[in-house]
Structures are given as C-alpha cells and as structure tokens.
C-alpha cells in the first residue's frame, strides 16, 4: 500500500533535483524512496556533500588558463626549493 508524502523544499532545489533525476532516467519519487529505504535499512542519517567546483566556474578557469598560457610560478623539482620560494 502506498501513501503520499508532502514535504516543503525550495522551488529551485526541487527543479534541479527533478532535472538530475530525469537525466538519470528516473522520477524524483524513486530518488526520495531510495533515500528513505537507505535511512530505514541503515538506521542512520548521513548528511554530507562532497565539495565540487561548479561547471561554470570550471569553464571560466579553463578559459583563463588557456588565455594566460603560462604558469603562475616557476617549476620546482625539489621540495626544498619550493619551501624556500614560498618563504620569500
């Protein structure tokens, strides 16, 4: 027997989650049910997010890197040289 679960969340978060679920080929309901089943099965709540650079920021970084086409600092072959450089 199924039931309806109503939750409040930010509209933008819901749209992003629906979009990602759609990209993966599953409805958002499947994602939520999967998390609920894991919560019940493991009897623990895991709240973590791995830090990730956004695609737009990564694109900007690549563009800057390509435009600059040079290193910010010189190459180091020895750790002692790097440490000495950083102390300057």
Steps between C-alpha positions, in 0.01 A plus 500: 500500500637840405451837660570858407781687675486880490820686578604863475812585306635789299344526155841530333633192683198296390545605137872416505432163665226418248731595215784284628268207567366537147856496361553173688174364358305473825219703654576710808271269698745215442787712633310598815382142561856373457626741766215408735569125457870556571413704810276221635738219404814658647325675789721804459481841342791598280520869416799571285582671179830466325635835396482541125597782271204611292516440126480873427792576734703217348429636150618846609814352652581308180444812291732706721761222495492478122515878457788540741686200357760530772570375851434720799833399652811326379541122503658335802679167495593499868270560796772705671507742206122540522514565874777757451294670225190517720695658787605794281 
